[in-house]
Amino acid sequence: MEKKKVTYWQDNEFYIGYANDYPEYMTQGLTLNELIDNIKDIVKDVENELVPGKRITEELFI
């Protein structure tokens, strides 16, 4: 298990958020715990290459 930073906020009745490593994959939950579980599922799917179109960021020397 490794630490991941997440960003989330509450919008009326829903918590909305994403893992900072993958901000394009936002999710929501009715509770903060549900949101965190959803974020964990997304991170696992992306890192196991189950989600198509994963964006990659690299640092280049130019």
Secondary structure as UniProt FT lines:
FT   STRAND          6..11
FT   TURN            12..13
FT   STRAND          14..19
FT   TURN            20..21
FT   TURN            23..24
FT   STRAND          27..29
FT   HELIX           32..47
FT   TURN            48..49
FT   TURN            52..53
//
